[in-house]
Structures are given as C-alpha cells and as structure tokens.
Amino acid sequence: MQVRQEIFDTYWRFAAMRQEVFFNKINNLPPPWTSDPIINTYKFCNAYRASDRVSQYLIKNVIYEENRSKNQEEVILRILLFKIFNKIETWEYLENKIGDYITLSNFDSNVYSDILQEAMNLGYVIYTSAYMSCASKEFGYDKKHQNHLALIDKMVVQDRVDNRIVKAKKFEDVFQIIQEYPLLGKFMAYQLATDINYSEIINFDENSFTIAGPGAERGINKCFVNTDGKTYTDLIHWMTENQEREFQRLGLNFQSLWGRALQAIDCQNLFCETDKYCRAAFPDLKSNRKKIKSKFTSTPQTIDYFYPPKWRINDQVKESLANRLPPLEIFDFQQLDNHCQQLSLKLDSLVKNTPEISDNLSKQLKKHEQKTQSKKSKSLQNEDTEKPQQLCLF
C-alpha cells in the first residue's frame, strides 16, 4: 500500500482532535475546545459514532428507555422507524400526536403517514439532512414517507423480520437480511444493522463486518495513492487493527471512549469526516466535493452520555459526568433590565405614597441606576471585543 502521507496522517490527527473536543465539551471547559480552526468552524461527527447526538437519543430514548417494551419485535420496530427518518424531532412529533409511546399496538402506517403529512404541511422537515434516503414509489405511494412506512410495515408486521435477525449467526448475516428489502441500499443496511446491534436482541463484534459508505470511499481515495488491490473493507479493517501503532507513531494522545478502542464502524465514519476536513484543509486536492455543507450551530441541551450496557463503560461514564465542572452561565442583561424596571415601579409607587422620604429615595434610586448603567456599559463593551468562535457540534 502507498499512502498520501499528509492526508493519511490527517486522518489520525483529526480523530485525536475530535475526541479532544468531545472530552473538553463533556467536562464543561470553556471554548475554544481545540486550536484547529477548521474543527472550530464546521460541523463534524464524533470520532465514535455512538457519541453523536442522534445515536445517543436512539440508544437512551428509543432502545433502552426503561418504560419501553424489551420485546424483540417492538425493539426492531422502534429502531427502524426512528432510523429511517433519523431525526429526533420527527420521532417526538409522532409520539406527541399519538399521545403515547410508539408500539406495535398503535403502529398504523396510514395513521402515521397522515401525522407526518400534517407536519410537512406545517413546514417541518421530517428527514435528516445527514444522508439521502431512497425515494422510489416501491410500494405504490406518491410520497417518500408513505413508502417508507409501508416498508416498515412489511418488515416488522408482515414478515416478522425480527425472527430472522435474532437467528443470524454472523453480523454480516444481519446486514444481508436487511439489504434484501427495497429502499435500503448497502450503506443504510449497514447502519441499521449497527443500530440493532446496540440493542440486547443481538450481540456481534462490530469489527467482524464493515463496508464503506460513499463518503468513506472518498476519504479512502484521498488517504491512499495505491491500495495494492485491497478493497475498501480491507482498508477499514487495517485502520481498525493498526490504530494504536499509528497514534504512537505520530505522538498523539488519543483519548479512547473510556477504554473502548475505535471500532470498524468508527474508522469507516472517520474516513468520511476526513474527506470533509480535507475540503477545507487541502482545497487543491482533487475531489468531486469542494465545500463542507454545515457550519457549527450551537445546541444548548447537554447530553448525559449513555452507551449500550454490554459495552461495560457506563459506570466510568457516570463517574466522569459527576466530576465535570459546572456549566458556564451567561449573564442575562435583559433579565437585569426587567428586575430594575420592576424595582423602579415599586419605588415610584412608594415615593408617591410617602412624601416625607421621597427626596432621599429618589437620590438613592438615581445612584443605583447610574451604577447599573455603568456596569452594563462596561460588560457590553467587553462582550463586543470578545466574540465567541464558532465551534463544532457533537
């Protein structure tokens, strides 16, 4: 194999920097969380797929939420329904409209279709922008979401695909079962197999099977000049197996996921993120995509990280979360203004009703207002000179 050394090394450096951002953010350290201007500006996925916001919601709220059924058919339904749209807001909109948890007993593709159509009529986007999903009229409907709901109905209700999945002997078998269905290409089938493997109904080694998605293929082509006949899958496995040696070679202090090394799915994703990163870092490098689509947009909600219990890292995660610094608080000047106005109104009323102390109170009030305005002015000046950098979302 012949690597394009600068890009190949960037793959490992990006992984280390992105994971550094993850832990700096988790520990509530003040920004910037890295000195790298590209990671500070654009939106990148985490080094570990399971740490991304949507994956965390899937694991915590869709798969393992304690009040949800652990029945294998119910678990498969929830995973497929959530991941086909891959959008938290769509899932929550459905459950809010249903007025209950999503279950087999209330799953009706026609009813769910009407709810989602209502959402679209109101201007909501019901699909993720992270990747494109197939949009043919495979089941005879005009709308994409109707065909996808019909697909889920066929897989879960009609075919009882869960029975085949739990009997699978290998991780690749799960992928093959899912790929048999229409509207699900190789990439989507691999993603769904990985998501199902987060649950308790199957338990395969994530490194036992992988394939490269379109973004990963672009990243691999940038990292390697000559692969000596090795396939994309071979190269992902090579990266997975040699990660420790490569981090040591470059002198990088890679912070693993509480002792869990990068898995094949993570190394596959990192090729995709490296492809994106190179568009800004190496703009002259030949590529059919020139720009990074998404810039950082702040998400105020903190994430209390939780991973599949079978990974045996959640106790360490809890300890880290318990020891993190308290979150930074931004002073709310608007709230200060409101309090001052209320105070002024109360004092004015008191002054009017108590003439004998009006002069003294008026003087005190003016002093208070002058001090407040002076402090506010200085703080706003500091705010203008210290603009926050845009930081990557995770």
C-alpha positions as CSV (number, residue, x, y, z in Angstrom):
1,M,0.0,0.0,0.0
2,Q,1.1,3.5,-0.7
3,V,-0.4,6.3,1.4
4,R,-0.7,10.0,0.6
5,Q,1.3,10.8,3.8
6,E,0.0,14.2,4.7
7,I,-3.7,13.2,4.2
8,F,-3.1,9.8,5.9
9,D,-1.7,11.5,9.0
10,T,-4.5,14.0,8.9
11,Y,-6.9,11.1,9.4
12,W,-5.3,10.2,12.7
13,R,-4.8,13.8,13.8
14,F,-8.4,14.6,13.1
15,A,-9.6,11.6,15.2
16,A,-7.4,12.7,18.1
17,M,-8.6,16.4,17.9
18,R,-12.2,15.5,17.5
19,Q,-12.1,13.2,20.6
20,E,-10.3,16.0,22.5
21,V,-13.2,18.3,21.7
22,F,-15.6,15.7,22.9
23,F,-14.0,15.4,26.3
24,N,-13.4,19.1,26.7
25,K,-17.0,19.8,25.9
26,I,-18.2,16.9,28.2
27,N,-16.1,18.4,31.0
28,N,-17.7,21.9,30.5
29,L,-14.4,23.5,29.7
30,P,-14.7,27.0,28.2
31,P,-14.3,27.2,24.4
32,P,-12.4,27.0,22.2
33,W,-12.1,23.3,22.7
34,T,-9.3,22.9,20.1
35,S,-6.8,25.2,18.4
36,D,-7.8,23.8,15.0
37,P,-9.7,26.5,13.1
38,I,-11.5,24.0,10.8
39,I,-12.9,21.9,13.6
40,N,-13.8,25.1,15.4
41,T,-15.8,26.3,12.4
42,Y,-17.5,23.4,10.8
43,K,-19.8,20.6,11.9
44,F,-18.1,17.2,12.2
45,C,-19.4,13.9,13.6
46,N,-17.7,12.4,16.7
47,A,-14.8,10.0,16.4
48,Y,-17.1,7.4,17.9
49,R,-20.4,7.0,16.1
50,A,-22.4,6.2,19.3
51,S,-21.4,9.5,20.8
52,D,-23.3,11.6,18.2
53,R,-26.4,13.3,19.4
54,V,-28.9,11.3,17.3
55,S,-27.2,8.0,18.2
56,Q,-27.3,8.9,21.9
57,Y,-31.0,9.6,21.6
58,L,-31.6,6.3,19.8
59,I,-29.7,4.4,22.5
60,K,-31.1,6.1,25.5
61,N,-34.6,7.1,24.5
62,V,-35.6,4.7,21.7
63,I,-33.9,1.4,22.7
64,Y,-33.2,1.4,26.4
65,E,-35.7,3.9,27.9
66,E,-37.0,1.9,30.9
67,N,-40.7,2.2,30.2
68,R,-40.5,0.8,26.7
69,S,-41.0,-2.8,25.8
70,K,-37.9,-5.1,25.6
71,N,-39.8,-7.4,23.2
72,Q,-37.6,-8.1,20.2
73,E,-40.3,-7.2,17.7
74,E,-41.1,-3.9,19.5
75,V,-37.3,-3.0,19.6
76,I,-36.9,-3.7,15.9
77,L,-40.0,-1.6,15.1
78,R,-38.7,1.4,17.1
79,I,-35.2,1.2,15.7
80,L,-36.4,1.0,12.1
81,L,-39.0,3.8,12.5
82,F,-36.5,6.1,14.2
83,K,-33.6,5.5,11.9
84,I,-35.5,5.7,8.6
85,F,-36.1,9.4,9.3
86,N,-33.1,9.7,11.7
87,K,-34.5,12.9,13.2
88,I,-35.3,13.4,16.9
89,E,-38.0,16.0,16.1
90,T,-39.9,13.6,13.8
91,W,-39.9,10.8,16.4
92,E,-41.1,13.2,19.2
93,Y,-43.7,14.8,16.9
94,L,-45.2,11.3,16.2
95,E,-45.3,10.4,19.9
96,N,-46.8,13.7,20.8
97,K,-49.6,13.3,18.3
98,I,-50.2,9.7,19.2
99,G,-50.2,10.6,22.9
100,D,-48.3,7.5,23.9
101,Y,-45.2,5.5,23.3
102,I,-44.8,4.1,19.8
103,T,-45.7,0.4,19.9
104,L,-46.8,-2.3,17.7
105,S,-50.4,-2.0,19.0
106,N,-50.6,1.7,17.8
107,F,-48.5,1.4,14.7
108,D,-50.6,2.0,11.7
109,S,-48.8,3.1,8.5
110,N,-51.8,5.1,7.3
111,V,-52.3,6.9,10.6
112,Y,-48.6,7.6,10.9
113,S,-48.4,8.8,7.3
114,D,-51.3,11.3,7.9
115,I,-49.5,12.7,11.0
116,L,-46.2,13.2,9.1
117,Q,-48.0,14.8,6.2
118,E,-49.6,17.2,8.7
119,A,-46.1,18.0,10.0
120,M,-44.8,18.7,6.4
121,N,-47.9,20.9,5.7
122,L,-46.8,22.9,8.7
123,G,-43.4,23.4,7.3
124,Y,-41.5,20.7,9.2
125,V,-38.7,18.7,7.5
126,I,-39.2,15.1,8.6
127,Y,-36.0,13.5,7.2
128,T,-32.4,14.0,8.3
129,S,-30.1,16.1,6.2
130,A,-27.1,13.8,7.1
131,Y,-27.7,11.4,4.2
132,M,-30.0,10.9,1.3
133,S,-32.6,8.0,1.5
134,C,-34.1,6.2,-1.4
135,A,-37.2,7.8,-2.8
136,S,-38.8,5.4,-5.3
137,K,-42.5,4.5,-5.3
138,E,-41.7,0.9,-4.4
139,F,-45.0,0.4,-2.6
140,G,-47.1,2.4,-4.9
141,Y,-47.3,5.7,-3.0
142,D,-46.5,9.1,-4.3
143,K,-44.8,10.4,-1.1
144,K,-41.5,9.1,0.1
145,H,-42.6,8.8,3.8
146,Q,-45.6,6.7,2.7
147,N,-43.4,4.2,1.0
148,H,-41.0,4.1,4.0
149,L,-43.8,3.4,6.4
150,A,-45.1,0.7,4.1
151,L,-41.6,-0.8,4.1
152,I,-41.6,-0.9,7.9
153,D,-45.0,-2.5,8.0
154,K,-43.8,-5.2,5.6
155,M,-40.6,-5.9,7.5
156,V,-42.0,-5.9,11.1
157,V,-45.7,-6.7,10.9
158,Q,-46.0,-8.9,7.8
159,D,-42.6,-10.6,7.6
160,R,-41.6,-10.6,11.3
161,V,-38.0,-9.9,10.2
162,D,-37.0,-9.9,13.9
163,N,-37.2,-13.7,13.9
164,R,-34.6,-13.9,11.2
165,I,-32.4,-11.3,12.7
166,V,-32.2,-12.9,16.1
167,K,-31.3,-16.2,14.5
168,A,-28.4,-14.7,12.5
169,K,-25.1,-16.5,13.0
170,K,-22.9,-13.5,11.9
171,F,-23.1,-9.7,11.9
172,E,-22.9,-9.8,8.1
173,D,-26.0,-12.0,8.0
174,V,-28.0,-9.2,9.7
175,F,-26.7,-6.8,7.1
176,Q,-27.7,-9.2,4.3
177,I,-31.2,-9.8,5.7
178,I,-31.9,-6.0,5.8
179,Q,-30.4,-5.4,2.4
180,E,-32.9,-7.8,0.8
181,Y,-35.6,-5.2,1.3
182,P,-36.3,-2.3,-1.2
183,L,-35.5,1.3,-0.4
184,L,-32.5,0.2,1.7
185,G,-29.1,0.3,-0.1
186,K,-25.9,-1.2,1.2
187,F,-24.9,1.9,3.3
188,M,-28.4,2.1,5.0
189,A,-28.5,-1.6,5.6
190,Y,-25.1,-1.5,7.4
191,Q,-26.2,1.5,9.5
192,L,-29.4,-0.3,10.6
193,A,-27.5,-3.5,11.4
194,T,-25.2,-1.5,13.6
195,D,-28.1,0.2,15.3
196,I,-29.9,-3.1,16.0
197,N,-26.6,-4.4,17.4
198,Y,-26.7,-1.6,20.0
199,S,-29.7,-3.4,21.5
200,E,-29.9,-6.6,23.5
201,I,-31.6,-8.7,20.9
202,I,-28.3,-9.4,19.1
203,N,-24.6,-9.1,20.2
204,F,-22.0,-9.3,17.5
205,D,-18.4,-8.0,17.4
206,E,-18.6,-4.7,15.5
207,N,-15.2,-5.4,13.9
208,S,-16.4,-8.6,12.4
209,F,-18.0,-6.9,9.4
210,T,-17.9,-3.5,7.8
211,I,-18.5,-1.7,4.4
212,A,-17.6,1.7,3.2
213,G,-20.3,4.3,2.5
214,P,-19.8,6.9,-0.3
215,G,-18.2,9.4,2.0
216,A,-15.8,6.9,3.4
217,E,-14.8,5.8,-0.2
218,R,-13.9,9.4,-1.0
219,G,-11.8,9.6,2.2
220,I,-10.0,6.4,1.5
221,N,-9.2,7.6,-2.1
222,K,-7.7,10.7,-0.6
223,C,-5.6,8.8,2.0
224,F,-4.2,6.1,-0.3
225,V,-2.4,6.5,-3.6
226,N,-2.2,2.8,-4.2
227,T,-4.0,0.1,-2.2
228,D,-2.3,-2.9,-3.8
229,G,-5.6,-4.5,-4.6
230,K,-7.0,-4.2,-1.2
231,T,-10.8,-3.4,-1.0
232,Y,-12.3,-0.5,0.9
233,T,-13.4,-3.0,3.5
234,D,-9.8,-4.3,3.8
235,L,-8.5,-0.8,4.4
236,I,-11.1,0.0,7.1
237,H,-10.1,-3.2,8.9
238,W,-6.4,-2.3,8.6
239,M,-7.0,1.1,10.1
240,T,-9.0,-0.5,13.0
241,E,-6.3,-3.1,13.7
242,N,-3.4,-0.6,13.5
243,Q,-4.8,2.4,15.3
244,E,-2.7,2.2,18.4
245,R,0.5,2.0,16.4
246,E,-0.4,5.0,14.2
247,F,-1.3,7.2,17.1
248,Q,2.0,6.3,18.7
249,R,3.9,7.0,15.5
250,L,2.5,10.5,15.4
251,G,2.9,11.1,19.1
252,L,-0.8,11.7,19.5
253,N,-2.6,11.3,22.9
254,F,-5.8,9.8,21.6
255,Q,-8.4,9.6,24.4
256,S,-10.4,6.5,23.8
257,L,-14.1,6.0,24.7
258,W,-13.4,5.1,28.4
259,G,-11.1,2.3,27.2
260,R,-13.1,1.3,24.2
261,A,-11.0,1.4,21.0
262,L,-12.3,2.7,17.7
263,Q,-14.4,0.1,16.0
264,A,-14.7,-0.6,12.3
265,I,-17.9,1.5,12.1
266,D,-16.0,4.4,13.7
267,C,-13.0,4.1,11.4
268,Q,-15.4,3.9,8.4
269,N,-17.0,7.2,9.6
270,L,-13.7,8.8,10.2
271,F,-12.8,8.3,6.5
272,C,-16.0,10.3,5.7
273,E,-15.1,13.0,8.2
274,T,-11.5,13.2,6.8
275,D,-12.9,13.7,3.3
276,K,-14.9,16.6,4.7
277,Y,-12.0,18.1,6.6
278,C,-9.7,17.9,3.6
279,R,-12.1,20.1,1.6
280,A,-11.0,23.0,3.8
281,A,-7.5,21.9,4.8
282,F,-6.4,20.8,1.3
283,P,-8.6,22.6,-1.2
284,D,-6.3,21.8,-4.1
285,L,-6.7,18.1,-3.5
286,K,-8.8,16.6,-6.3
287,S,-12.3,15.9,-5.1
288,N,-15.8,15.9,-6.5
289,R,-17.0,17.8,-3.5
290,K,-15.4,21.2,-2.7
291,K,-17.1,22.6,0.4
292,I,-18.2,21.4,3.8
293,K,-22.0,21.8,3.9
294,S,-22.7,22.5,7.6
295,K,-21.2,25.0,10.0
296,F,-21.4,24.7,13.7
297,T,-24.8,25.6,15.2
298,S,-25.0,25.6,19.0
299,T,-27.2,23.0,20.7
300,P,-27.9,24.2,24.2
301,Q,-29.1,20.9,25.6
302,T,-26.4,18.9,27.4
303,I,-26.1,15.2,26.8
304,D,-25.8,12.8,29.7
305,Y,-24.0,10.1,27.8
306,F,-25.1,6.5,27.9
307,Y,-23.9,3.6,25.9
308,P,-25.1,0.0,25.3
309,P,-24.7,-1.7,28.7
310,K,-23.0,-4.7,27.2
311,W,-20.0,-2.4,26.4
312,R,-19.5,-2.1,30.2
313,I,-18.3,1.5,30.2
314,N,-21.4,3.3,31.7
315,D,-20.1,3.3,35.3
316,Q,-17.0,5.1,34.1
317,V,-19.1,7.5,32.0
318,K,-21.3,8.3,35.1
319,E,-18.1,9.0,37.2
320,S,-16.8,11.4,34.5
321,L,-20.1,13.2,34.2
322,A,-20.3,13.5,38.0
323,N,-16.9,15.1,38.2
324,R,-17.3,17.6,35.4
325,L,-17.2,21.3,36.0
326,P,-20.5,23.2,36.4
327,P,-21.6,24.6,33.1
328,L,-20.7,28.2,32.3
329,E,-23.5,30.7,32.9
330,I,-24.0,33.7,30.6
331,F,-25.3,36.8,32.4
332,D,-28.7,37.8,31.2
333,F,-28.8,41.6,30.9
334,Q,-32.4,41.5,29.7
335,Q,-33.4,39.9,32.9
336,L,-31.5,42.5,34.8
337,D,-33.4,45.3,32.9
338,N,-36.7,43.7,33.8
339,H,-35.8,43.5,37.5
340,C,-34.6,47.1,37.5
341,Q,-37.9,48.2,35.9
342,Q,-39.9,46.4,38.4
343,L,-37.8,47.9,41.2
344,S,-38.3,51.4,39.8
345,L,-42.1,50.9,39.6
346,K,-42.3,49.8,43.2
347,L,-40.1,52.6,44.4
348,D,-42.0,55.2,42.4
349,S,-45.2,53.9,44.0
350,L,-43.6,54.1,47.4
351,V,-42.3,57.6,46.9
352,K,-45.6,58.9,45.7
353,N,-47.3,57.5,48.8
354,T,-44.7,58.6,51.3
355,P,-43.8,62.3,50.5
356,E,-41.7,62.8,53.6
357,I,-39.0,60.3,52.4
358,S,-39.3,60.9,48.6
359,D,-36.2,63.1,48.3
360,N,-34.0,60.6,50.0
361,L,-35.3,57.6,48.0
362,S,-35.1,59.5,44.7
363,K,-31.4,60.2,45.3
364,Q,-30.7,56.5,46.2
365,L,-32.6,55.3,43.1
366,K,-30.7,57.6,40.8
367,K,-27.4,56.4,42.3
368,H,-28.4,52.8,41.8
369,E,-29.4,53.4,38.1
370,Q,-26.2,55.2,37.4
371,K,-24.1,52.3,38.8
372,T,-26.2,49.7,36.9
373,Q,-25.8,51.6,33.6
374,S,-22.1,52.0,34.1
375,K,-21.6,48.2,34.8
376,K,-23.8,47.2,32.0
377,S,-22.0,49.5,29.6
378,K,-18.6,48.1,30.5
379,S,-19.8,44.5,30.2
380,L,-21.3,45.1,26.8
381,Q,-18.0,46.7,25.7
382,N,-16.2,43.5,26.8
383,E,-18.8,41.4,25.0
384,D,-18.2,43.3,21.8
385,T,-14.4,42.8,22.0
386,E,-14.6,39.1,22.9
387,K,-16.7,37.4,20.1
388,P,-17.1,33.7,20.7
389,Q,-15.7,31.4,17.9
390,Q,-18.0,29.0,16.2
391,L,-17.4,25.5,17.4
392,C,-18.2,22.1,16.1
393,L,-21.4,20.4,17.3
394,F,-21.4,16.9,18.8
